[in-house]
């Protein structure tokens, strides 16, 4: 859980560093026209997007049935 939040936080820190301020109105003004932060920092945007999807826990990031297999290995039922 903490790894997703850390990735999201680092993406936001990148926006703050590019803007040079913590004021949201200045950050919004900086993105005037077509110079959005998406174009300035595409890796940060993709990181934020993937982390936000993972934070909502869709099926791609959740697999509780795989946890015992990771710990104990795959067990097959041989009784036939």
N, C-alpha and C positions, 0 to 999 in steps of 0.2 A: 504494500500500500504506500509506503513512504517513497519508494522509487518513482512512482507516477507523479506524486506531488513535487518531488525534487526536480524532475524533468520539466514540469510545468512552470515551476518557480524560476528555473534557470532561463527558460524561454522569455519570461516576463522581464527578468533582469537584463537580458539582451536588448529589449525594446527600450528600457529605461536608459541604458548606456548609450544607445544610438541617439535618443532624444536629448540626453543630457539634463533631464529634469524629472521630478516625480509628479509634476502637475499634469493632470489628465487633459486639461484644456490645451496646454502646449503640445502634448503628444498628438492630440487630434489635429491641431493646426499644422503640425509637421507633416501629416499625411495628406495634405491638400493636393488636389489633382490626381495624378496617377502614381505618385511616389509613396505608395502604401508600404507599410513595414513588411508585408508579405513579399514584395519584390526585393527589398533590401536584405532580408534575412530568411530565405526560403527554408533552410535547414531548421531554424528555430520554429518556424510555422509548422512544419511537418512534425517536429518533436512535440509541440504543444497539441496538435491535432490528435496524434496517436495516443498521447498520455491522457487526453480528455476522453477519448473513446474507451481506453482501458480503465479509467476511473469509474465509468458507468457499468463496467463488467458485462459486456455482451458475451455471447457464446465463444467468440474467438479467443478471449482472454481468460475464460473460466473453465476449468475442467477438474472438478472435485474428484471424479473417478480416477484420474491419473495420479493423484497423490499417493495412494497405497502402492501403485505400480512403480513409482519412482523410488520409494523406500524399500519395498520388499521384492521387487521384480515382478514380472508377469507370471501369474499362476493360471494354469490351464486345468480344466476339469477333465480328468482322464477316465472317469466312470462312464462307461457306455453300455 
